[in-house]
Amino acid sequence: MPIDDSLLRRLRKQASPAPALDHPSPAAGQLWRAYWRTSNQETACLDVVPVSEASVGDDSAVAIETDNGFKASAWTGIGRRIYKFTLDLRVGDLTAASADRLRAVLGGDDAGDWSPIFNVLDDRSLERADLQDRLEALASADWTRTHDDARATVDELATAAGVNNSAIAEALHITPGDAQRLRRGLRLPRQDELSPLIDLLGAAPAVSMSFDEILLAELDEPELRPLLRQRAEEKHHGDEIAARRQIAERVMATSFRQQASGARNWKQAILDALAED
C-alpha cells in the first residue's frame, strides 16, 4: 500500500515554504523522515536524534527550525544509531542558529529548552517513550536477514558432517566451483537442490546469501528507495524486504556469471535489475 501518514499529508500540502521531500546523501544538519514497515552484516548506519512535531521536550531537548520553516523538538538525550536504508524523505536542513544550538546541547555546553522529566506521571514521558520505541524499530531493522538465520549454514553443516566440496558437487550434479560458492553463501540453493542437500548434510541449511558490502552500501542510499518501494508494490505485495533481497540476489548472481575483472559498478547493476520485468 502507498506510504502515507499525517506528517506526509501536511508536508505535501505546505506550499510556502515548501518542504524538500527529496533523497540526497545524508549529512549533518538535515531533518529526515525515517520509517521501516517491518523490524526483523552490518550495513551503513547513522547517528541520529529523534524529532517530534509537538512543541515539547525534556532538559536535553531543543526547539529547532529548518530553512523551509518546519518547527520541531529534537530530543538529544535519546539519540541512536539507525540504518541508513530506513531514511525515506529529507524534510529540510536546519537553520544555522538551530544547528549551532543543537551542537551546543549535544556537546553538553548548554541545557535543553524544557525542564527535566522526573516521573512517569509527566505526560512528556509518553512522548519520549514513543520516540524511543520508534528509534528501536529503526535501529533493529535488517532486510539482509531471513527468518531461518538461526539455522546452521551450508558450510557449518558440511564441516560438522565432514562433507567436502566434491561430495556436494556430486550430490547436486554441479561443479566443485559452484559447490564452493554455495558453501560460502555466494548463491542460494535451488529448489531442486534442497532435498539432496538435506540428505547429504543431515539437516536443512539456512537459506540466506552473503552480499557484497559495497552492493549493500549502494542499495542503502536514500535515492534508490523510491524505485525499491515501487518494485515492492508491483512485485511483492508491498514487501520492501522481499524486493531488496530479490534485487540484491539477482545482482550478485549476475556479477558471478559475468566474472568481469576490475571494480564492479554496483549502482548501475542495481538500476539494470530494477529495470527488468
N, C-alpha and C positions, 0 to 999 in steps of 0.2 A: 504494500500500500504506500502511497506517497507520504513522505515525511512532512508532518505539519504539527504545529503547536501554537500556543498563544503568543509566544515571543516572535516566531517567524511571521505570523499573521500581522502583528503590529509593525514589525520592521518593514515588511513588504508594502504596507500602506503609508509608511512615513516618506513623504515626498521631499521635504526640505528641513534639515539636511538629510540627504539620502544615505542609508547605511551601505557599506561596501558590498557585503554578501558575495565575496569572491573567494578564490582559493590560492593565495600566494604562498611562497615558502614561509613557514612560521618564523617570527623574530620577536625579540623582547619588545615590550610596549604595545603589543597588539591585543585586542579583545576578540576572542573567538567563541562561537557556539560549538560545543562538542557533544556527541551522542554516540551510543552504540546499542543496538537493539538487544543483543544477547551477550551476557558476560560468560564466557565459557572458561628455545631460541629467543631469544632476546631480540626484539625489533626496536626501531628508533623511538626514544622516549623524550619527553619534555617536562621540565619543572614548571608547574602552573599554580596559580592562585585562583580559587573559585570566586565567582561573582554572582550576586543576587540582585534582581531588579528592585527589590524593596529597599527603601532608604533606612536600613537598619544594620547594626553590626555589633561587634564587641570591642574590647580595648585594643585589639590588633587589627581591626577593620578600618578601611579608608574609603571615603567617598571619592569616586573617580568620575571622569568625564572623557569621552572620546572626541576626536576632532570633528566628528559629524553629529555631535550633540547627544549621544547616548549616555545617560547617567546611571550609575550603579554603585554597589558597595563591594569592595574587594576584601575578602577575609584572609588576611595574610597568615593568620595563625594555624590554618588547616590546609596549607598548600600540599600538593602531592606531585609525584612523577606519574604521568599518564602516557599511553601510547600515542604516537603521532597520528596513526591512522584513524583515531576517533575524532580528529578535528573535522568539522563539517563546513562551516562558513565563517569568514572573518567579518566581524561586525564593524570594526574600525580600529584606529590607532589612538592610544592615549594622548591627550594634550601634554605638552612639555611640563606644565605645572603638576598634572596628575601623576606623570611618570616620576618626577622628582620626589613628590610626596610619598608615592608608593615605595620607592627605593629607600627613603629615609626610615619608613616604618619597618620595612623588611630588614634593614640593617641594624635596627634597634636604637637608632638615633632619635626617633620621635615616637610618641604614643599614638594609638589609633584615635578615631573620631567619636567613639562611644565609650560608655562605662563598661567595666568587666561584667561578665555573667557569673553570678555566684551560686545559683541553684537551678534545678530543673523546672521550677515554677515560673521562671522568667521565659516569656514567650519567645525570646530570641534564641533560646536553646533549641527550640524546634527547628528554626531556620538553619541553625548551624548543623544540627544532626542530619537534616535533609541534604545539605550540601556535602557533608561527609559521606553519606550513603551514595550519592551520585558520583563523587570522586572515586570511591572504592570500585564502583562498577566500571568506570573508565580505566582505572589502574589495573584491574584484573582481567579485562577483556583480552582475548588472544585468539585470533582467527586461524593461527597456524596449527593449533592442536585439534585432535579428533577425540571423540568420546571414549575410544578404546585405547588411549595413550597409556593407560595403566598396564596394558598387556606388554609382554616381552616383545622385542623387535625380532625380525628375521635373524639378524646377526647374533643376538643374545641366545635365541633358541638353538641356532645352528652350533654355536660354541658349546652350549650345555650338552647337546646331543652328540658332539664330535663329528658333525657333518661338514664336509668341505665343499668348496665351490663346484667341483666336478660332480659330486653327488647331486647337488641341487640342479645343475645343468642337465644331468641325465634324467632326473625325475620329471623335470618340466619341459624337456626337449628344447632347451635353449643353449646358447653358447656359454662357456665359462665366464667370459667377459660380461655377458648380460646377467649371469648369476651373481657376479661380484657387485654390479650396480644395484641389483635387487637387495643384496645383503647390506649394502651401505645405505639403503634408503633413498637411492637416487632415482628409482622408479617404483611404482606401485605394482603389486602382483595383479595379474589379470584374473577375471572371474574364474576362468577355466584352470588357473594355476593354484587356486586356493586349496582345493581338495587334496591334490597330490602333495602340496607343501605341508599341509597339516599332517598327512600320513607320514611324511618324512621326518618332520620336526617334533611330532608328538603333541602339538598344541597349535591353536590359531594365533598367528602373529598380529601385532598391532598394525593396522593398515594406515600407516602415516608415511609421509615423504619428507625428505630433507631438502630445504630450499636454499638457494644461493643467497648469502647475506645482502649482496648488492641488489639482487632482484627484489628482496623484501623491502629494502630501503626505498626503491623506486615505487613499489606498489603502495607504500605508506604515504606517499606525497599527497597532500590535500587536492591538488589539481586533477588527480585521476579519480577521485571519489565520485563525482557525478556520473562518469562513464561506468564505474563499477556498480553504482546503485542502479543505473538504467539496466545493466546486464542482469542484476539480481531480480529486478521486476519482470524482465522479459523471459528469463530462462529458469529462474529458481524460486518463483513464488515470493519474491521479496527477500529471500535469504542471502544477505550480503556475505556471510561467512562462506557459504557454498560457492558463490560467484568468485570470490577472491581465490579460494582453493583451486577451483577449476582453471582459472586463468594461470595461476602460478604453476600448476601441474602441467598444463599444456605448454607453457613457455619453457619449462625445464625439459620436458620430453623433446620438444623441437630443437633445443640447443644441443642435446646429446646426439640427435640424429644428424644434425648438420656438422658437428665436430669441427667448427671453424677455429682457426688459430687466432690469437690476439684477444683483446678485450671485447666482450660482448656488449652490444647496445641493448641493454635490458629494457629501457624505456620504449624503444621502438618495437621490440619484440612484444611487449605488453600491448601496445597500441594495435599491432597487427593481430594479436589474438583477440582483442576486443572487437575488431572489425569483422572477424569471421562469424558466420552464421552458427 
